[in-house]
Amino acid sequence: MSQASLQQFYIPEEQSVYLLSHHDARKLKDWVALCQAQLTQLGYTGIELIGKGAYGFVFAGSALQHGIPAHFVFKFSRITLPTHLQERLEEEAFMLDQVAHPRIPKLVAYQRSRGQSILVMERAPGWNLEQVSLKEGRLSPRLIIHIASQLADILSVLRRETGPGARPVVHGDIKPSNLVFDSEKESIALIDWGSSVFAQLDAQLQFVGANVMELMSDNLQQTNARLGDVYFIGEEQLNGALSSPRFDEQGAAGTLYALASAQSCRFGHRAIPASSLGLPMEFARTLDGMLDPDPLVRRRAGDYFITAMPRMARVVMVDLPVEPQTPLVPVWARAAHQEIDTVVYSSRKAFLREVDAEETLNDVNDVQLDRYYKQFMQGMGETEKAFLASVSRLGKYPVVGGLAVRWEREGVYIDSSLNLHDPTLKPAFIGAVNNMVHLARAIHRQGIFKSCLFNARQTLHLEREGVDEPFDCGPNMAIAYELSAVPEMEDRTRQHSYFEDGPDPEELLVLPGTIIGILQRLNDIHHTGMIIFEALPKHLKIHSYYRLLDPGREHEFRALLAEMLQSVSQIEGLGVSGFMKMPYKDTRFFTHLERQPERYYPRDPRDYLRKHASKIAKS
């Protein structure tokens, strides 16, 4: 990607190492080993990689200080980046040094080792709230209020004019994964100051400490803001407004909404409003106000959040019993025999766009692009964005299978095969699936959306010298599949087909007739699965998930998969082409529903608990 386009994007996650070519995977492993060696030489122990993105790597490690173990976080910038992007690590160190708050881990040092920038910070104990959310599902209303109170306190300190020249500081990227949660103390810590700047405007949107000369200069005519994660930042920051503490209010609102609803973005608030999540009424309405399309309503609600949150947090709350959710579409759970590294590949998304948005990534064709480049959502309505994000969230669980959603005038038809490989995560996963259904019901248009969820660890990689060379399969290469112990129900009238919806207009790779013929023969064998061919100039990736439901035809099934592999040498052209087959048709139908109904935390939770206990006793 060019330097210019890299500046446009905020890329919070990297693609799975199992999707990289052998050369790129080796380069990545060597680079991680080098960083670990440098930290060891500097005297740190227990070093582990805890995160990576487009700009760098994040490690954790420990060292003794006055005989007591102290825990640190180390950020390395990628040396392959342009100099101005590598320098952002030094800017982050400077900004972190400007803020002092017990919920903000302190800067320890910024240093350069062999031309490599390293930022050293204190490590906050616990897990980030995105990880907690994925494991737990919706956080309890009591815990949401407790987290909101701590966030409001951080924001009120940041908006005080304490920086150089008495300027407020804008964090610029408040989101669940940037809040570390200590479950023992139920306290949060705000991390990752890579998008932080000094505010140009104060909370009243007046220029900060500006004299006449500054007002006439260019730096108050154009924003100094960095682009935070577009799943959580507000409209003003996204559209390049001058930086202000309002940016962080919006990040906080998106974060609290996502944690309360068990989503990975802020966009679902129209279909699943905060007022439907069982939160206290005053807080829910404040949160809905902070997410309102009207900027005046947002600002008034933001002011109310900062001033009223300490009082709202003093209200006595208890954790109420939670009824287990019933999945709205089938979910199967069974323990995995191997580790699952799920990747989501979705197609037929174009109809979800409101307008023909400018395509910024036409020249990049990668099956996992959608997972970490957010610009494919340009031109979509809020609920459409939330729906796509809800499908991406499914891929954060160890799950394989597929999903086909068809919107018609009368409602929504959903076919699915979702196989979760960690039964302990089933309650949270069901919540994520149900959110996806609620969001689908709130979309009013006609079209089809398809998504495949596969295990990247099973992706086959073939390499060649150049575009004119054929791809060649090694003798030991085979497409993996699972085998059902006994034949599963087979009703030919209910069998799903690979060719259910015709060719996909968004897929650019035209497969040779031989492979299409093999798929037609596979179609007659009772199984579930998917296969995606991703042809790049020097690299072919074959992503697959197969489960044979008719053990008596295993020999024939395995022979056809082997024949398909032998036919990849006939693939010409570049792009992606995929086919998916459900175990059988079990279509679920849902009427359209614009908005989930209101549901609030009870005014008297103890009375609610007494009535609940009485109801259980009677039953």
C-alpha positions in Angstrom: 0.0 0.0 0.0 1.2 3.5 -0.8 2.3 5.9 1.9 -0.7 8.2 1.1 -3.2 5.4 1.5 -1.7 4.2 4.7 -2.2 7.6 6.2 -5.9 7.4 5.4 -6.5 4.1 7.2 -6.6 3.2 10.8 -5.9 -0.6 11.0 -6.5 -2.0 14.4 -5.8 -5.6 13.6 -3.5 -7.6 11.4 -4.4 -10.6 9.3 -3.9 -14.0 10.7 -0.4 -15.3 10.3 -1.9 -18.4 8.8 -3.0 -16.4 5.8 0.4 -15.0 5.0 2.6 -16.5 2.3 5.5 -18.6 3.6 8.0 -15.8 2.9 5.9 -13.2 4.7 5.1 -15.5 7.7 8.9 -16.2 8.0 9.7 -12.5 7.9 7.1 -11.8 10.6 8.4 -14.5 12.9 12.0 -13.4 12.5 10.9 -9.8 13.2 9.1 -10.8 16.4 12.1 -12.9 17.5 14.4 -9.9 16.9 12.2 -7.6 19.1 12.1 -10.2 21.8 15.9 -10.6 21.7 16.4 -6.8 22.0 14.1 -6.7 25.1 16.0 -9.6 26.6 19.3 -7.7 26.0 17.8 -4.7 27.8 17.2 -6.9 30.9 13.5 -7.7 30.7 12.1 -11.2 31.3 8.8 -13.1 30.5 8.5 -11.4 27.1 5.4 -12.1 25.1 3.7 -10.6 22.0 0.3 -9.2 23.0 -0.7 -7.2 20.0 0.2 -6.1 16.5 -1.1 -3.7 13.8 -0.1 -1.9 10.7 2.2 0.5 12.6 3.9 -1.9 15.0 4.1 -4.6 17.6 3.2 -4.6 21.3 5.0 -6.8 23.8 4.7 -7.4 27.5 7.6 -8.1 29.9 8.8 -7.7 33.5 11.8 -6.5 35.4 12.8 -6.2 39.0 12.5 -2.7 40.5 13.9 -2.4 44.1 13.6 -6.2 44.3 9.8 -6.2 43.4 8.6 -7.4 39.9 7.3 -4.6 37.8 5.3 -5.2 34.6 5.7 -3.2 31.4 4.3 -2.8 27.9 6.7 -2.2 24.9 5.6 -0.8 21.6 7.9 -1.2 18.6 7.3 0.7 15.4 7.7 -1.2 12.1 11.0 -0.1 10.6 9.5 -0.7 7.1 7.2 2.3 7.6 8.0 5.8 6.3 10.0 7.9 8.8 7.1 10.3 9.6 5.0 7.2 10.6 7.8 5.8 12.7 8.0 9.2 14.5 4.5 8.8 15.7 5.8 6.5 18.5 7.8 9.4 19.8 4.8 11.7 19.6 2.8 9.1 21.5 5.4 9.0 24.3 5.3 12.8 24.5 1.5 13.0 24.7 1.4 10.2 27.3 3.9 12.1 29.4 1.4 15.1 29.5 -1.4 13.3 31.2 -1.5 12.3 34.9 -4.4 10.1 36.1 -4.5 7.0 38.3 -6.4 5.2 35.5 -3.8 6.0 32.8 -0.6 3.8 32.9 2.4 6.1 33.0 5.2 6.5 30.5 8.4 4.8 31.6 10.8 5.6 28.7 11.1 6.2 25.0 14.3 4.9 23.6 15.9 3.8 20.3 17.9 0.5 20.1 19.7 -0.2 16.8 17.6 2.3 14.9 14.4 0.8 16.4 12.0 3.0 18.3 10.7 1.5 21.6 8.1 3.0 23.8 8.0 1.6 27.4 4.9 2.0 29.6 3.5 0.6 32.8 1.3 -2.4 32.2 -2.3 -2.2 33.6 -3.5 -5.5 35.2 -6.3 -7.4 33.6 -7.8 -8.0 30.1 -9.1 -5.4 27.6 -12.8 -4.9 27.6 -13.2 -6.3 24.0 -11.9 -9.6 25.2 -14.1 -9.5 28.3 -17.1 -8.6 26.1 -16.5 -11.6 23.8 -16.2 -14.0 26.7 -19.1 -12.6 28.8 -21.5 -11.2 26.2 -23.5 -8.2 27.5 -22.0 -6.8 30.6 -24.4 -6.3 33.6 -26.1 -2.9 33.9 -24.4 -2.5 37.3 -20.9 -3.0 35.8 -21.7 -0.7 32.8 -22.6 2.1 35.2 -19.4 1.5 37.2 -17.3 1.6 34.0 -19.2 4.7 32.8 -18.5 6.5 36.1 -14.7 5.9 35.7 -14.7 6.9 32.0 -16.6 10.2 32.9 -13.9 10.9 35.5 -11.1 10.4 33.0 -12.8 12.6 30.4 -13.4 15.4 32.9 -9.7 15.4 33.8 -8.6 15.4 30.1 -10.9 18.3 29.2 -9.3 20.5 31.9 -6.8 22.8 30.3 -3.6 21.2 31.8 -1.4 20.6 28.8 1.2 23.0 27.5 -0.3 26.4 26.8 -3.3 25.1 29.0 -4.8 22.9 26.3 -7.1 19.9 26.9 -5.8 16.6 25.7 -7.9 14.4 23.3 -7.2 10.6 23.5 -8.8 10.1 20.1 -9.3 6.4 20.2 -11.5 5.3 23.1 -12.9 1.8 22.5 -13.3 -1.4 24.4 -9.9 -2.8 23.4 -8.1 0.3 24.7 -9.7 -0.1 28.2 -7.9 -2.7 30.4 -10.3 -4.1 33.0 -9.1 -5.4 36.4 -11.9 -7.8 37.4 -10.8 -8.0 41.0 -11.1 -4.2 41.6 -13.6 -3.6 38.7 -11.3 -0.7 37.6 -10.4 0.4 34.1 -7.2 1.8 32.6 -7.1 3.8 29.4 -4.2 2.7 27.1 -2.9 3.4 23.6 -2.2 7.1 23.1 -1.2 6.8 19.5 -4.1 8.9 18.3 -3.9 11.6 21.0 -3.4 15.3 20.3 -3.8 18.7 22.1 -7.3 19.9 21.5 -7.8 22.8 19.1 -11.3 23.5 20.5 -12.6 23.3 24.1 -15.7 21.5 25.1 -17.8 24.6 24.1 -16.1 24.4 20.7 -14.2 27.7 21.3 -10.6 28.0 20.2 -8.3 27.0 23.0 -5.9 29.6 24.2 -5.8 31.2 20.8 -4.4 34.7 20.2 -5.1 36.6 17.0 -1.9 35.4 15.3 -2.8 31.7 16.0 -6.3 32.2 14.7 -4.9 33.5 11.4 -2.5 30.6 11.1 -3.1 27.4 9.2 -3.0 25.1 12.3 -6.4 26.3 13.4 -7.9 26.0 10.0 -7.2 22.3 9.5 -7.6 19.5 12.0 -4.7 18.1 13.9 -6.8 15.0 14.8 -5.8 11.5 14.1 -8.3 9.0 12.8 -9.3 6.6 15.6 -11.0 3.3 15.0 -14.0 4.1 12.8 -16.1 1.5 14.6 -16.2 3.8 17.6 -15.3 7.4 16.7 -18.0 10.0 16.2 -19.0 11.9 13.0 -16.9 15.0 13.8 -13.7 13.1 14.1 -14.4 10.9 11.1 -15.2 13.9 8.9 -12.0 15.9 9.9 -13.4 18.5 12.3 -11.0 20.4 14.5 -10.1 18.3 17.5 -12.0 18.8 20.8 -12.9 16.9 24.0 -16.2 16.0 22.2 -14.2 13.4 20.2 -13.6 11.4 23.4 -17.2 11.8 24.6 -18.2 10.1 21.3 -15.6 7.3 21.8 -16.9 6.8 25.4 -20.5 6.7 24.2 -19.7 4.1 21.5 -17.7 2.0 23.9 -20.4 1.9 26.6 -23.1 1.2 24.1 -21.0 -1.7 22.6 -20.3 -3.2 26.0 -23.9 -3.0 27.1 -25.2 -4.5 23.9 -22.3 -7.0 23.2 -21.4 -5.5 19.9 -18.0 -4.5 18.4 -19.1 -1.1 17.1 -21.4 1.9 17.8 -23.5 1.6 14.7 -26.4 -0.6 16.0 -28.0 2.1 18.2 -30.9 2.7 15.9 -32.0 -0.9 15.7 -30.9 -1.9 19.2 -31.1 1.4 21.2 -29.6 1.8 24.7 -33.2 2.0 25.9 -33.7 -1.7 25.0 -30.7 -3.0 27.0 -32.1 -3.2 30.6 -30.0 -0.2 31.7 -31.3 2.4 34.2 -33.7 4.8 32.4 -31.8 8.0 33.0 -28.5 6.5 31.9 -30.0 4.7 28.8 -31.6 8.0 27.6 -28.3 9.8 28.2 -26.4 7.2 26.1 -29.1 7.3 23.3 -28.7 11.1 23.3 -24.9 10.9 23.0 -25.4 8.7 19.9 -28.2 10.8 18.4 -27.8 12.0 14.7 -28.3 15.7 15.8 -25.0 17.3 17.0 -26.8 19.6 19.4 -28.5 16.7 21.1 -25.2 14.8 21.3 -23.5 17.8 23.0 -26.2 18.3 25.5 -26.2 14.6 26.4 -22.4 14.7 26.6 -22.5 17.5 29.1 -25.1 15.7 31.1 -23.0 12.5 31.1 -20.0 14.4 32.5 -21.9 16.3 35.2 -24.6 13.6 36.2 -22.5 10.5 36.0 -21.0 10.8 39.6 -24.6 11.0 41.0 -25.9 8.1 38.7 -23.0 5.9 39.9 -24.1 6.3 43.6 -27.4 4.6 43.0 -27.4 1.2 44.6 -27.5 -1.5 41.9 -27.3 -5.3 42.1 -26.6 -7.9 39.4 -30.0 -9.3 38.4 -30.5 -12.9 37.3 -30.1 -13.3 33.6 -32.4 -15.6 31.6 -30.3 -17.7 29.1 -30.9 -16.5 25.5 -32.4 -18.9 23.0 -30.6 -18.8 19.7 -32.8 -17.2 16.9 -30.9 -19.4 14.3 -29.4 -22.8 15.1 -26.0 -22.9 16.9 -24.1 -26.1 17.4 -21.3 -26.4 19.9 -18.7 -29.1 20.3 -15.1 -29.1 21.7 -12.4 -28.7 19.0 -9.7 -31.3 18.5 -7.4 -28.5 17.3 -7.0 -24.8 17.7 -9.3 -22.7 15.5 -8.2 -19.4 14.0 -11.5 -18.1 12.5 -11.6 -15.8 9.5 -14.8 -14.4 8.0 -15.2 -14.0 4.2 -18.3 -12.1 3.2 -19.6 -11.4 -0.3 -22.7 -9.8 -2.0 -22.3 -6.7 0.2 -22.7 -4.1 -2.5 -26.5 -3.9 -2.2 -26.1 -2.7 1.4 -24.6 0.6 0.1 -26.8 3.6 0.0 -24.7 5.2 -2.8 -21.8 4.3 -5.1 -19.0 5.2 -2.7 -15.6 5.8 -4.0 -13.6 2.5 -4.0 -10.4 3.2 -2.2 -9.2 -0.4 -2.2 -9.9 -1.7 -5.7 -6.3 -2.8 -6.3 -6.1 -4.8 -3.1 -7.9 -8.2 -3.3 -7.6 -10.1 -0.1 -10.1 -12.4 1.5 -9.4 -11.0 5.0 -9.5 -7.3 3.8 -12.9 -6.6 5.4 -11.6 -7.8 8.8 -9.3 -4.9 9.3 -10.0 -2.2 6.6 -13.1 -0.4 7.5 -13.6 1.7 4.4 -15.7 -0.9 2.7 -18.5 0.5 4.8 -18.5 3.9 3.1 -21.9 4.8 1.7 -23.8 2.5 4.1 -26.4 3.4 6.6 -25.7 2.9 10.3 -27.7 -0.3 10.7 -26.1 -1.9 7.6 -22.7 -1.1 9.0 -23.7 -2.6 12.4 -24.9 -5.8 10.6 -21.6 -6.3 8.8 -19.8 -5.6 12.1 -22.0 -8.2 13.8 -20.9 -10.8 11.3 -17.3 -9.9 11.8 -17.8 -10.3 15.5 -18.9 -13.9 15.0 -15.4 -14.5 13.5 -13.8 -13.5 16.8 -15.1 -16.8 18.2 -13.6 -20.2 17.3 -16.4 -21.0 14.8 -16.7 -22.5 11.3 -19.6 -22.6 8.9 -21.6 -20.3 6.8 -24.5 -17.8 6.7 -26.9 -16.7 3.9 -29.2 -13.8 4.6 -31.9 -12.9 2.1 -34.0 -9.8 2.4 -37.4 -9.7 0.8 -40.3 -7.3 1.1 -42.1 -9.4 3.6 -39.1 -10.0 5.9 -35.7 -11.7 6.2 -34.8 -15.4 5.5 -31.7 -16.8 7.2 -29.9 -20.0 6.4 -27.0 -20.8 8.7 -24.5 -23.5 9.7 -22.6 -22.2 12.8 -20.4 -24.7 14.6 -18.8 -23.2 17.7 -15.7 -25.1 18.9 -15.7 -23.9 22.5 -18.9 -24.8 24.4 -17.9 -22.5 27.3 -18.4 -19.5 25.0 -21.9 -20.6 23.8 -23.9 -18.1 25.9 -21.9 -15.1 24.6 -21.9 -16.4 21.1 -25.7 -16.9 21.1 -25.9 -13.2 22.1 -23.7 -12.2 19.2 -25.8 -14.3 16.8 -29.1 -12.8 18.1 -27.7 -9.3 17.7 -26.9 -10.2 14.0 -30.6 -11.3 13.5 -32.0 -8.1 15.3 -29.9 -5.9 13.0 -30.9 -7.9 9.9 -34.6 -7.4 10.7 -34.1 -3.6 10.9 -32.7 -3.4 7.3 -35.3 -2.7 4.6 -34.0 -3.5 1.2 -33.9 -6.6 -1.1 -30.8 -8.7 -1.7 -28.6 -11.5 -0.6 -25.6 -11.5 1.7 -23.3 -14.5 2.2 -20.6 -15.2 4.7 -18.2 -18.1 5.1 -16.3 -18.7 8.4 -13.3 -20.9 8.1 -10.2 -22.0 10.1 -7.2 -20.1 8.7 -4.9 -22.9 10.1 -6.3 -25.2 7.4 -5.6 -22.8 4.5 -3.5 -24.3 1.8 -0.8 -22.1 0.3 0.6 -22.6 -3.3 3.3 -20.4 -4.6 4.7 -19.7 -8.2 7.3 -17.6 -9.8 5.0 -15.2 -11.7 1.5 -14.6 -13.1 2.2 -16.7 -16.2 3.2 -19.8 -14.3 0.6 -22.4 -13.2 0.0 -23.2 -9.6 1.3 -26.6 -8.7 0.1 -28.8 -5.8 2.6 -30.7 -3.7 2.2 -34.5 -3.5 1.4 -34.4 0.3 -1.2 -31.6 0.0 -4.8 -32.5 0.9 -8.0 -30.6 1.7 -9.0 -31.4 5.3 -12.5 -32.5 6.3 -14.3 -33.8 9.3 -16.3 -37.0 9.3 -19.7 -37.5 11.0 -19.7 -40.7 13.0 -23.1 -41.8 11.7 -25.1 -40.7 8.7 -27.0 -37.5 9.5 -30.6 -36.9 8.3 -30.8 -36.8 4.5 -33.9 -35.4 2.9 -33.2 -34.6 -0.7 -36.0 -32.1 -0.9 -34.2 -30.1 1.9 -30.6 -30.3 0.6 -28.8 -27.0 0.1 -26.8 -26.5 -3.1 -23.5 -24.9 -3.8 -25.2 -23.1 -6.7 -28.2 -21.8 -4.8 -27.9 -18.2 -5.7 -26.0 -18.3 -9.0 -22.6 -16.7 -9.7 -21.5 -13.9 -7.3 -21.2 -10.6 -9.1 -18.6 -9.4 -6.6 -16.2 -12.3 -7.1 -13.6 -11.6 -9.8 -12.0 -15.0 -10.2 -13.5 -17.3 -12.9 -12.8 -20.9 -12.0 -12.0 -23.5 -14.7 -14.8 -25.8 -15.9 -13.0 -28.8 -14.4 -13.3 -27.4 -10.8 -17.0 -26.4 -11.4 -17.7 -29.9 -12.6 -16.1 -31.4 -9.5 -18.2 -29.1 -7.3 -21.3 -30.3 -9.1 -20.4 -33.9 -8.3 -19.6 -33.0 -4.7 -23.0 -31.3 -4.5 -24.7 -34.7 -4.7 -22.9 -36.0 -1.6 -24.5 -35.1 1.7 -22.1 -32.7 3.4 -21.7 -29.2 4.7 -18.8 -26.8 3.9 -17.2 -24.2 1.8 -14.2 -23.6 -0.4 -12.7 -20.3 -1.4 -10.0 -19.9 -4.0 -7.9 -16.7 -3.6 -5.5 -16.1 -6.5 -2.8 -13.5 -6.1 0.1 -12.9 -8.6 2.5 -15.3 -6.9 0.3 -17.0 -4.3 -2.8 -19.1 -4.3 -4.7 -19.6 -1.0 -7.4 -22.3 -0.7 -9.6 -21.8 2.3 -12.0 -24.6 3.2 -14.2 -26.1 5.8 -15.8 -29.5 5.1 -17.8 -31.9 7.2 -19.0 -35.1 5.5 -22.4 -36.2 6.7 -22.6 -39.5 4.8 -19.6 -41.7 6.0 -20.5 -44.4 3.5 -19.3 -42.1 0.6 -16.0 -41.1 2.2 -13.8 -42.7 -0.4 -15.7 -40.9 -3.3 -15.7 -37.6 -1.3 -11.9 -37.8 -0.6 -11.2 -38.6 -4.3 -13.2 -35.6 -5.5 -11.3 -33.3 -3.1 -8.0 -34.7 -4.4 -9.1 -34.2 -8.0 -10.0 -30.6 -7.2 -6.5 -30.0 -5.9 -4.9 -31.5 -9.0 -7.0 -29.1 -11.1 -5.8 -25.9 -9.6 -3.0 -25.7 -12.2 -5.8 -24.7 -14.7 -6.7 -21.6 -12.7 -6.1 -18.4 -14.7 -6.5 -14.8 -13.7 -6.6 -13.2 -10.2 -9.3 -12.6 -7.6 -11.5 -14.6 -5.3 -14.2 -17.2 -5.9 -16.1 -19.1 -3.2 -18.8 -21.7 -2.9 -20.7 -22.7 0.2 -23.1 -25.6 1.1 -25.3 -25.8 4.2 -26.1 -29.2 5.7 -29.7 -28.9 4.7 -32.3 -26.1 4.2 -33.5 -25.0 7.6 -34.4 -21.5 6.7 -35.6 -19.2 9.5 -38.0 -16.4 8.6 -38.2 -13.1 10.5 -40.6 -10.2 9.9 -39.0 -6.7 9.7 -38.6 -5.0 13.1 -37.2 -1.4 13.0 -36.3 -1.1 16.6 -36.1 -3.4 19.7 -38.6 -2.5 22.4 -37.8 -0.5 25.5 -36.5 -2.4 28.5 -35.1 -0.7 31.6 -33.4 -1.7 34.9 -36.1 -2.0 37.6 -36.6 1.1 39.9 -36.5 -1.2 42.9 -34.1 -4.1 42.1 -34.5 -5.8 45.5 -38.3 -5.9 45.0 -37.6 -7.4 41.5 -35.3 -10.1 43.1 -38.0 -11.0 45.7 -40.7 -11.4 42.9 -38.2 -13.4 40.8 -37.4 -15.7 43.7 -41.1 -16.1 44.4 -41.9 -16.9 40.8 -39.1 -19.6 40.7 -40.4 -21.1 44.0 -43.9 -21.4 42.5 -42.7 -23.1 39.3 
